[in-house]
Structure formats: C-alpha cells, structure tokens
Amino acid sequence: MEKKRLAALSLFLLFGCAALGQSSLQQEISSAFNKLQADAQVKYGTVSLTVLDAQTGEQIFAGNANAGMAPGSTMKTVTTITAYNLLGSSFTYQTPFGYAGTITNGTLDGDIIIKGSGDPTLGSWRYDNTKTTNILNQLVATIKKAGITRINGRIIGDDSLYDTQAIPDGWIWQDMGTYYGAGVNALCWHENQFDINLRTGAVGAPVSITGSTPAMPYLNFKSELTTGAAGTGDQAYPYLPAGLSNVMYLRGTYATDKAEKSVATAIPDPAFDLAYRIADTLKRAGITVNGAPESSLTLTAKNQPVRRISNTLLNITSPTLGQIVYWTNRKSVNLYAEELLKAIAFKAGKTASTNNGVEVLKNYWKTRGFDPNAMDVADGSGLSPANRITSATIAGIMQSTRKETWYKEFYESLPIYNDMHMKSGSIYHVLAYTGFVTNNGRELCFSIMVNNYNGSTSGIKTKMFRVLDVLK
C-alpha cells in the first residue's frame, strides 16, 4: 500500500511539475506577446501568434490565432508541404527534347522542339547539372548524336502545357518585371531572369544602361532611372513590355554607392529566350539553323500552331522535389513555389493554373481537418498582398510534417534566423516567421505574423525576435 501511495505521489509531482512548466511558458509567451501587441509600431496593426507542441499538436499559446493575415513568404511552407504530400519527395520534372520532321543525309527538314513540363530549375545556377552551359552543351551533343548537321526549320520553345496566365492574380505591376516577380511558365529558363547593367552618375543624374547579362539583342531597354543618394540602395523597377512590344522600361532610383550596378530582371518570354540560346549555341557549334527561334507565344501571335515532338531524343530530369524545396525555402524563390502550385494542379488532372493549384491545396487540407475559410489564398509564394491565412493554420500545417519521413529534409530547408530554423516572410508592412524550436527538450512549432506595422522593418523584427526568444 505504501509503495502505491509513493508511486501515486511521484506521478502527481511529475505531472504537476510538467503542468507548472507549461503554465510558466504560457505566461512568459503571453507577457511577451502582449508587450509586442501594445508597441507603438503596431498601434494600427495586428499581431498573430500560435505555438504548438511539435510532437503532439497540443496548443501552447494562441494570440489572435484565427485572424486572417497576410503571410508574405511564410506561405511557401504551406505550398512546399502540400507538394511533399501530393507529389512525393522523389518527384522530378521531365522535359522532352526532340524534333518534328525527317532527317536525310544529316539535314533535318523540320523543327527542333523543347517542351516545357514546369521545371523551374532548367538553366538554374543552383545545381551543377542544371546550369545553362551544361544544359545547352547537352542539347547540342544530343543533336550531333542524332546525326543532324543542318536544320531546315526552327528551334521552338514549347510553353503550351500550362495555362497562358503566367502572372498570378493579385501581384502588383511594380513586381512583375523584377526577378522575384518572374512569370510562371511551363518552359522556364535560367529561373526566368537576366541582369540589366547600369552606369550611375551624380545624385539626381540619369542612370544609363550599358547592356545586359546575357546579351538580349531582341529587347530594347529604356532607362528612366535617376541616381539615388548613397545608402538608398536598389529602388529600380523594370517594367515588362506591353503586348507585342519589345521595349522594357526601368523606373525608380539606383544608389550611387551600390557596387553591383545591375538590376535582376524577369525574362518576358523564357521559352523564346531558351529557343534563341539553343539556336545560337548550335550555330557556334557549326550546325546551320535556317529558321528564326520561336515560342508558343510568338507562334500564337502569328496564328501558327505549335508543332509537337514526333521523335524524342532526350528527357531532361530535374533535381528531386526535396532539392527544389531546399532552395524554395532557403532563398525564398517565388518561381519555385509557384511552379510547385501549378504542378499539384496538373497532378490532380486539372489545367495547370494558379487558381486550380490553390483549389487543390485548400481541398487537400480540408480533408486533413483544416477549415478552408481560414485560407484565403491567391498564390503559392506569398508575393500577392491579397493572401490571407491564420497563424493557427500555418502552425498546424507545420506540425503535421513532424511524423513524415521527409520531415528532416523539410526542416533543413528552413533558413536559420535568430538561431532558429524558420521561414521568414515580408511584403509591404508585413513581417512573419514560422518554424521549429526546442524549449527545454520539448520541440515546438510556431507561426507569428505582424500586419500593417509602421516604422522600420528592422525595428519590428527585433521586437518579434524578443517574443520568439521566449520559446527557446
């Protein structure tokens, strides 16, 4: 009997201490949260925080947890986790390369065609086997192996697999010409971006354009930039050509002391650019191409059909989903997240559009017990200021990864800020973080978002980190 009483007392003390520890943590979080919420920087803003036990899903703290908030790039965690679930961690894109026509004595009477499948890594510098030089050399070697020495036809970049809306609804015009606002195409190339090179002058003087990297001879650049004062940074915005125009404008300011002297810019038609690069590389290799490069967009403008591959010479395999997710989250690559959103729509048998991807994403989490009304989603990257999602939803989706075989891979994709593995998100007057942290041996996951703050981003970040420090 005495042993039973001692055992019962031990259990009481054990659970009592655990409850006391949790109560203490809740109080500390609550105090830090209330202090942030009362700060002058969020006088007209909203703060939301959800903290869960990463193993069990038990709620540790919830402050404005069901408020719909703009998540910025923390939306990428929702998209990439959905992609893991629906595509699988070993998923790869396959890009067919071949021709339509006949080969006689080394001459192809027909077209060389590369057909996009949504691979955002084709020509990317982030992986050894996807770099532009490697891809172009591989394609030329494939053509030579097929015995083709002359092409009486064109090089076609086939971008027709996905829908024609490359820019998701809700993105602002100012972002669309920038590298981070590049379009979401079935055939991507070099992450759909290039650099425009600049020469600054005295403060207030015009900024001139000295060329581009790589050279884009089919585009015409117009600078309306002025030289900004030292310390003002890159405030230059490229604007995509309107309609069938080939003119790109640059507007804004570029600081006199910035060392790079270039602006990363979206390629208006990546499929055409890839066709152009293939044709140029073939000519340098001594293979004549009689026709001009084309893309789905340029052929449609001419009311011409896009020819299909009748003889496949090569299938280019992308890195695995896990490798793609790593860079999606580590460097917050909008293009990768948006391509994954379209890929889950395509996998579901729907037209590969952003809107269909959103529908599939929301329906999937609905089957897992999440209220779709808590996810008013416009895109997969978080670039759209129209996105609204609750911190309870993001934290819950993050917690769901803990039991998955690919959890460690996903965890490693999260950047490290404030000595914590967490994804950041920022758009105009929005700052957010979501991630994992260990508190006295107990793993927690969290989502914190501040919308409509005033003042400096660095100031609100420091204050948010003070709240997150309590979780350590």
N, C-alpha and C positions, 0 to 999 in steps of 0.2 A: 504493500500500500504506500509506504514511504517513497519507494522508487517511482511509483506512478505520479505521486504528488510532485516529486522533484522534476520528472520529465515534463509534466504539465506546466510547471513554473518556468522551466527552460524555454519551452515553446512560447509561452506568454511573453517572456523577456525578449526572445528572438524577434517575434512579430511586432512586439511593442517598439523595439528599437528601430526596426525597419520602417514602421509607420511614422515614428518620430523623425527619422531621417528624411523620409519623403515629405512629411509636413514641413520640415525645415527648408528643404529645397523649394517647395512650392511657395513658401513665404518669401524666400530670397528672390525667386523669379518675379513674384508678384510685385515686390518692392521696386525692383529694377525696371519692370515694365511700366508701372505707374509713374515712375520718375521720368521715363522717356516720353510717355504719353502727355505729361504735363509740361514738357520742354517747349520753349518759345518757338523752336524750329518746326514743331508740328501743331502749332496753335490752330491752324486751319486744315490740318491734315488728319490722317488716320493711321493708327498703328495696329498691326495684327500679329499675333504670335501663338503658335501651337507647338507644344513639346510633348512627345510620346516616348514611352519605353520602346526601344527599337526591337526588342525580342518579343514582347507580348502585345504591343499596341496600346497598352494602358495609357490613358491620358494623364500627364503630369501637370500640365498647365494649359489653359486656353484663355486668351485675351482677344476679344473681337474676332474669334476664330472663324465665324461664319459670315464675316463681311467680305463681299466681293471686291477683290483688289487687283490692280494691275501688277503682274508678277515680274515684268521685264524678262530677262533671260533665264530666270529660275523655271520658266515654262519649259525649257529644254529638258529638264529632268523628267517631267511628265511625258514628253514626246519620246525620249530615249527609252524610258522604262516600258512604255507601251510597245515600242519597236522590239525590244527584247522579248516581250511576251508574245507578240503576234508574228514576228519574222523569225525569231530564234537567234541565238548568239552566234551561230556559224553561218548565218545568211550572207551571201555575196551577190553583187550585181554582175550580170553578164552582158558585155557589149559586143554584138556581132559586127564583123568587118568582112566585106566581100565585094562581089561585083554582080552586075546585070549585063548580059551581053555574051559575046563569044570571043575566044582567043584564037587567032590564026597567025602562025609564024611570029609569035611574040607581040602581036598587036591586039589590044583589046578594043573591039568595036562595041562600046558600051560605057557604063559608068562604074567608078569605084564608089562604094557606099559604106558609111559607118552609121549604124543605127543605135541611137541612144536608148538606154534602159533605166535612166535615172541615176546612174553612178556619179556622185558628186566629186569623186576622187580622181577622175581621169585627167591627167596632166597636173595633178597637185604636187607640190614640193614637199609634202609632209611624209611621204613614203618613198622608199628608194625605187620600187618598181612602177610607180605611177608618174614619175617626173616627166616633164614634157619631152625632153631629149630621148629618154628611154622609150616612151610610147611611140614617138614619130619614127625612131630608128627601127622599132619592132614592126611597124606597119610597112615601112619601105622594104625591110627584109622579107616580109611575107609576100609582098607583090613580086619581088625578084624571084622568090622561090616558086611562085606560080608561073614563072617564065614570061612575065609581062615586061616588055621593054618600051612600049609605046601605048598611049591611051587616046583613042579617038572618041573622046567623051569628056565627062566632067567628074570632079570629086564632089560628092554630095554628103552633107551632114544631115542625117535624117532625125529630126526632132519631133516626129509625129506621134510617138507612143503616148505621151501625156497630153493633157488639155492645153489649150492655147493661152491660158491665163498664167503668165509667168510670175506676176506680182500678186501676192495675196491681198485680199480686201483689207482696208484699214491701214496699210502702210502709207506714210506721208511722202509727198512728192520729193521733198528735200533728201530723203534717204535713198530713193530708188536708183540714183546714179552712182552711189558710193559702193565700195567693195562689200560692205556689210549688208547692203540692200540689193545685191545682185539677184537677178531673176531665177526662178526655179524651173529648170528645163529638163526635158528627157535626155538631151545630149549636152552635158556640161563639159567645160574645158578650162583647165588652169583655174579652177574654182570661180570661173566666170568673171575674172578680173585681170586688169593690167594697170600699169603706172603711167601717169602723165607727168612729165618732168618740167620743172619750173625754174625761173630766174627772178628773184626778188630784187627790189630797188630800195630807195629811201622810203621811210614810213609815209604811207599815203600815196606812193607812186604805184603805177600799174605793175602787175606781175606778168611776165611774158612766159610763153610756153616754148620750150626748147626741143620738144619731141616726146616720144613715148617709149616704154619698155614693156613688151617688144614693140617694134615699129608697127603702126596701124595705118598703112597708106590709104585705106579705104574710108577713113574717118577724117573729118575736118574739125579742128579744135578752135574755139573762140574764148579768149580769156577776158572776163570782166572782173578779175580779181584785183585787189589792191594789197599793198604790203602792210601788214599789221605791225604794231609795236612789239618789241622784244617781250617774250613771256606770254603772248596771247595765243600761241600755238597754231594748229591747223584748223582753220574755220572755213576751209574751201569745200564747196559742194559742186560736183559735176552733175549736169542735167542730161538725161538720155535724149537722143534725137526724137523728135516728134514725127509720127507717121513714117513715111519712107525717106525722110531726111537723113543725111549722114553728118549733120552738124551737132557737136556736143559743146555746150557752154559750161564754163567754170565761173562760179559766182561766190563772193564772200571775201575773206581775208586770209593771208598766209604770213605768219610772223617772220620778221627779218632775220631772227636768230635761229630758226629751225634748220637743223643740219641736213635733213633728208632731201628737201627740195623736190618732193614728188607727192602726188595725190593718187592713192589707190582707187581705181575706178571700175565700175561694172562694165562688162562687155555687152553691148546691145544685143548681139545675136551670136552666142557662143558656138552654135552649130556651124554657122558660116565661118567663124574665125578658125575652127578646127579644120574645116574643109580647105580654107586658104592655106593653113600651115602645112597640111599634108601635100597639097599641090606644090607649094614652094619647096618642100623637102625632096619631093620626087624629082623636080627639075634640077635641083642641086646634085642629085644622085645620077643625073643623066637620063632620066625617064621623061619623055615628052608627054605633056598633057595638053591637048588641043582646046578643050572647053574651059570656060570660067568656073570657079568654085561656086557651089550653090548650097542653100539650106532649105528646109521646109518653108521657112518664112519668105525667102526670096522667090522660091518656085510658086508659092501660093499667090504672091503679089503679081506674078506673070500669068496666073491662071494655068499653071502647068502642074501635072501630078508629080508626086514624089515616087520615084522608082523604088521598087523593093529589091532586096538582095535575092538573087536566084542561086548563087554559088557562094557559100560561106567559106572564107579562107582562115578565119581566126575568131575565137571568142576571147575577149579580154576580161579577165576575172578581177574584180575589185578586192581590196582588203576586206576582212570579215567585219560583221556588224560591230563586234567588240572594239576593233581597231578604229572604226569610224566613230563610235560613241566616245572613245577616249578624247579625240580632238574636238568633237562636238561640244563636250562639256569643258574640257581643259582650256580651250581657246575661244569658246562661245561662238562657234561657226554657225551663223544663221542658215547659210545654204545647206549645210549637212542636216540640220534639224528639219528644214522644210522639205528636203528630198525624202527623208525618212517618213514624214507625214504622208506624202503622196504615195510612197511605196506601200504603206499599210492599206491605203485605199485600193491600190492596184491588186495587192494580195487578196483583198476581200472580194475581188471580182467587180469592182466599181471603176468608173473612169478616174484616172489618177489626177484628181484635183485637190486643192487645199480644202475646199468645203467638204468633199467626201471623206478626206482624211480626218477632219475634225469630227464628222459624224461617226466614223468607225471608232475613233478614240473614245468619244463620250459613251457610245454604246458598250464598248468593252468594259469600261469602269463601272457602268451601270450594273452589268452582270456581276461585278465584284462588290456590289453594295454601296457604291458611291452615288450620290444624288447628282444627276446630270445638270440640274439647275444651279449647282454650285460651280459649274464650269462653263462660263460664257466665253468660249474660245474662238479666236479669229485666225490664229496661225499656230505653227509649231515651234517657233523660235522665241516668241515674246516680243518681237520688234514692234508689233502693232500696239498702239496705245489703247485700242478697243478691248483687249483681253481683260477678262475678269475671272478670278478664281479665288477660292478661300484658302487660308493657310491650313485649315483643318484638312482640306482635300490634298494639298501638296504633301503635307506631313504624313498623311495616311498612305498615299501612293509610295512615298519614300520608304515607309515602314514595311510595305508589302514586299520589298526587294530582299529583306533580311533572310528569308527562307529559301531564296532561289539559288540555283547552282552558279549563276553568273553574278551573284552579289559582289564578290570581291573585285571582279573585273569592273563592274559599275562603280563601286566605291573608289577605285583607283582613278576613275575618270574625273572625279570631283577635284577641282583645284584646292590648294591649301591657302586659306586666308586666316589671319588671327590664330595660327596654329591649329586650325580646324579644317577637316575635309568638308568643303561646302561650295555650292554653286552660287555665284552672285548674279544679280540682275539689276540693270539700271537703264531707264529711259528718262524722259523729261520729268524731273521732280519725283522720281520713283527710285527707291533702292530696296533690294530684297536679297535674302540669303536663305538657302536650305541645305541641310547636310546632317552629318552624324558627329557625335562627340561622346566621350566616355567620362562619366561622373562617378568617382569612387568605385570603379569596376563595373558600373552599370551603363550600358550603351543607350544613348538617347538619340532620337532624330527630331528635327525641328524645321519649322518654316517661319520666318519673320519678314514682314513687309511693311514699308512706310510709303504712303502715297501722299502727294501734294505737300511735301515739306518745303520750307523756304530756306534761303541761305545756301551755304556751301555744301557740296556733296561730301567733302572730307569731314566736315563738322558732324553731319548726321551719321556718317559711317562710324566715327569714333564713339558716338553715343549708342549706336546699335551694338557695337562690339562690347560695350560695358554690360549690356544685357546678356549677350551670349557668353561673356566671361563667367557668369554665374553658373552656366551649365557645365563648366569644366570640372 
